[in-house]
């Protein structure tokens, strides 16, 4: 069995992956994370911030050196080195947090693992018996432009009002599939053993 945090691609079957706290008779029906383009956006913004900071810092040191008439080549080299280290470390950090932040639907619950660092996380779960209904919508210009959406499950649990995942593809299809899952769950829990996992593909490309 492979840890769900180590799986790069979840493929068609979830039988070979596990997550912390998964029960033996609990079936994984869907796993996703935010759309990859959101990772690209975060990496690009971070690189621009670091590059701009290094450039401004180097220019300030250069101007100071000219004003005080001393050699600043070593200081600029140090700034560039620190900038490179921060850049590489930050890119790795962002990618790790993105890849390990997951949304999972099983035959028992909806659950999220949200990583705040590559090593620390918190988990939120909502039992299927607490799901009242679900919905899907596009929020904001970027989601509409990139064809992304937000999936939300409304809860009857007092401490969890809305259980949602943002910036995913096929949010509306997931909402419709979730309605079928809830109908099956409310009719007969035993039928979930044969319930088909959600496939995040365009209609016509699903097996």
Rosetta blueprint (number, residue, H / E / L):
1 X L
2 X E
3 X E
4 X L
5 X L
6 X L
7 X L
8 X L
9 X L
10 X L
11 X L
12 X L
13 X L
14 X L
15 X L
16 X L
17 X E
18 X E
19 X L
20 X L
21 X L
22 X L
23 X L
24 X L
25 X L
26 X L
27 X L
28 X E
29 X E
30 X E
31 X E
32 X E
33 X L
34 X L
35 X L
36 X H
37 X H
38 X H
39 X H
40 X H
41 X H
42 X H
43 X H
44 X H
45 X H
46 X H
47 X H
48 X H
49 X H
50 X H
51 X H
52 X H
53 X H
54 X H
55 X H
56 X H
57 X H
58 X H
59 X H
60 X H
61 X H
62 X H
63 X H
64 X H
65 X H
66 X H
67 X H
68 X H
69 X L
70 X L
71 X L
72 X L
73 X H
74 X H
75 X H
76 X H
77 X H
78 X H
79 X H
80 X H
81 X H
82 X H
83 X H
84 X H
85 X H
86 X H
87 X H
88 X H
89 X H
90 X H
91 X H
92 X H
93 X H
94 X H
95 X H
96 X H
97 X H
98 X H
99 X H
100 X H
101 X L
102 X E
103 X E
104 X E
105 X E
106 X E
107 X L
108 X L
109 X E
110 X E
111 X E
112 X E
113 X E
114 X E
115 X E
116 X L
117 X L
118 X L
119 X L
120 X L
121 X E
122 X E
123 X E
124 X E
125 X E
126 X E
127 X E
128 X H
129 X H
130 X H
131 X E
132 X E
133 X E
134 X E
135 X E
136 X E
137 X E
138 X L
139 X L
140 X H
141 X H
142 X H
143 X H
144 X H
145 X H
146 X H
147 X L
148 X L
149 X E
150 X E
151 X E
152 X E
153 X E
154 X E
155 X E
156 X L
157 X L
158 X L
159 X L
160 X L
161 X L
162 X E
163 X E
164 X E
165 X E
166 X E
167 X E
168 X E
169 X L
170 X L
171 X H
172 X H
173 X H
174 X H
175 X H
176 X H
177 X H
178 X H
179 X H
180 X H
181 X H
182 X H
183 X H
184 X H
185 X H
186 X H
187 X H
188 X L
189 X H
190 X H
191 X H
192 X H
193 X H
194 X H
195 X L
196 X L
197 X L
198 X L
199 X L
200 X L
201 X L
202 X L
203 X L
204 X L
205 X L
206 X L
207 X L
